[in-house]
Each structure stands twice: as structure tokens, then as C-alpha cells.
Amino acid sequence: MNPLTQVYLYLLGLASGLAVLAISAYRRVTPLWLRWLLIASGLLVIGRYATLALFTSPDAPQRFWALRRCYFLSAIGPTLPSVFAVDQLLRHPGMSPKKLLGWFAPFLVGYGFIILCGDVTPAADPVVGWTLHLTTPWRVAAAVIQGVFVVGFIGICVLLMRKVPSRPIRIALLGLALGHGYLALDGLLLSFGAWYFRPFLYSEMVTLLAIWHAYETAWSLQQAS
């Protein structure tokens, strides 16, 4: 096996482990429907990494084309738990998980529509295996939705960091903001064809760590109150 393939598969395994770590932090979330929704989002992330591993095969487009939709599940995987992580940290009496889900629903529908309906084309990766691309109109639509989400999410995190006096909450919000900023930067690199050594894995791992830390911080604060 190509040494770069071995390293890449190791990184996929590491990223999957971090996704499991994030899922472990959801086990104490209430209500129950939100807990299972978050766990499902974590399983989507793991499914994406399994698909990425399969597409290292030279004949992946012929053997695994039916899994092509799973390749883009990172659009939902890190975003959904990040939104609810902010709510778990703040526990504002005027906000509820159902209301927050309603606010996030347009992004969820947009991401889901692109994942399920977008035109996908395969391309040989310069490092290992194959990569999948959305065609230009779909890629532009995904970039617009992701751009609006990232700008809004980071803006909210920064605003809350300035208003909330709790240092642990501010650190958790900073981690979430940095993680999604890193994801956005990698998204720009990928849009311009900078596929060398799959830089998006690192940004996703950073974001998964930030999500885990946010939920653990929220739980610790709840226990202390």
C-alpha cells in the first residue's frame, strides 16, 4: 500500500475516533429527542469518513458510487451539534431546543437538498484514490449556504464572548468559532482545487474537538450550579 494512503487512512481513523469522542459528550443532553438527533449527526460524520476510506480504492467510482452522497455529510455533521452546543452552554430561559431547531431548519433543508440532489462528478486525486466534486452550480449554492452560516455563527459566538462573563464559556465559544473558521478556510482551498493531502481532515478534527469541549464544559457548569 502507498505510504501516503496509509497515513491518510490513519488520519481517517483518528478523525473517526474524535467523532466518537464527540458522540460520547451527547449522552447527557436533554431532551431525549435532541440527544438522538446529535448522536445521528455524529454517526453521519463517521459514515463520511468510512466513505472517504472506500474512495481510496483505484476502482472506487465503479464499486462505491452508490455511497457518493455520504461523501458530503460533513455539511451537516459539525454544524448541527455546534448550534446546539451554544444553547447548552448558555441555557437562556428564552430559548428552547425546538425553537433553535426551527431557526436552523433552513440551513438543514438547504444542506440536505444539495447532498441528496446535487450533481456529483469523480476526479482522480493527486495524492490518493478519488475525490468527488459537486458541479459548479451546486458548489456555488453550497458555498453560499455555508458562508452565510459561518459568518452568522462566528458573529454570534464573538458577540456572546463579549457579553458572557464566564471564562469557561468564553473559551468554549472561541473554540467553536475557530473550528468553523478553519472549516471555512479549507472550504475555500478546496473550491480552488487545493486538494493536496486532504487539508479538510485537520479542520474537521479541530472542530470535533471544539464540539466535544463545548458539551463537556456545559455539563461541568450544570453540575456546578
Order of alpha helices (4+ residues) and beta strands (2+ residues): alpha-alpha-alpha-alpha-alpha-beta-beta-alpha-alpha-alpha
